[in-house]
Amino acid sequence: MTSLFLSLAAFFFSCNNTATPPPANVKLEDGIYAEMETNKGKITLQLEYKKTPLTVANFITLAEGKNDMVSAEYKGKPFYNGLKWHRVIKDFMIQGGDPKGDGSGGPGYKFADEFTDLKHDNGGVLSMANAGPTTNGSQFFITHKATPHLDGKHTVFGHVIEGMDVVNLIEQGDEIKTVKIVRVGKEAKKFDAPKVFKEYYEKAAAEKKKAEEALAKAKTDKVAFFAEAKASGTKTPSGLIYKVLTKGPGVKAADGSTVMLDYSGYLEDGFLFDSSKADVAKAMGNYIPQKDAAGAYVPIPFTIGTKTGMIPGFIEGIEQMNPGDKIIVFIPSHLGYGEKGAPRGKIPGNAALVFELEMMPGK
């Protein structure tokens, strides 16, 4: 009897590597849907086109082969048809949408996040895969369960309404055979995905041009300020030049005491390579959202009398300061990063550096 049960169980599971088909003629409410046929069965997804119009427009135009931004080899073709589920993690999610099939591929462009009140609060959530802020492309994933740690990092733009059993059957290497977009109701049929996506890129291009012009002016102004400050600064025996911009109360901090430093570091051409101030980073085109989210745009502590752990010119500049002072320091390369530079910080070899520093009493 036991062997019969096991045999029947084996037969049952071998015959169920595809999901049971849903009832025919299931009525869909007004909205936009994606019917995704896989080798394991059909997954039907409702797309949140009202809350995340850009992301849904991207998905629809790719699925229907109507996205003008894709690389030449994908133009005019249903993008998702025939792609694999290239990443599947049990009890987490299934991921697809990569034409390369290894997690590195995309459509040839990137677009912004659309964070709303939609959350990764259940299994069956449809969300965009990315490599960081504003790096959305074609890859997406469907969750097996709630994954709240992804909220605010990945754009949720839909959910499974039928076929969750199929989602749970998907294995790495399974195929997305076709993706069909279904529009139900007047509003859904009026949603012009190609137009929505095109308008986003036109607006993004205009904003990018405006930002580039503002950055170019900010750099030009900064270089002019550097020249004026350097010409009227004080040169030390080491070759460092500094100028006090704002004088504090004049009380010297004692050796061993801790002060706080705000800093902004530049190359001579006005390129900002690092700052403790988010507003400066934004103005100078080097703002890092992840750094801000981590609360890392803050003054750094410095122990007066320290002689190591920082480039010599930075330490010498600090030695010219009292709490309350703001100064600008011009550091020749031999007091900076020398011939090697600091490639990770985008500082080339033999680069002279400029730092704007403000010293505050320690907490």
Buried (B, 14 or more C-beta within 10 A) or exposed (E): EEEEEEEEEEEEEEEEEBBEEBEEEEEBEEBBBBBBBBBBBBBBBBBBBEBBBBBBBBBBBBBBBBBEBBEEEBBEBBBBBEBBBBBBEEEEBBBBBBBEBEEEBBBBBBBBBBBEEBBBBBBBBBBBBBEEEEBBBBBBBBBBEBBEEBBEBBBBBBBBBBBBBBBBBBEEEBBBBBBBBBBBEEEBEEBEBBEBBBBBBEEBEEEEEEEEEEBEEBBEEBBEBBEEBBEEBEEBEEBBBBBBBEEBEEEEBEEEBEBBBBBBBBBBEBBBBBBBBBEBBBBBBBBBEEBEEEEEBEBEEBEBEBEEEBBBBBBBBBBBBBBBBBBBBBBBBBBBBBEEBBEEEBBEEBBBBBBBBBBBBBE
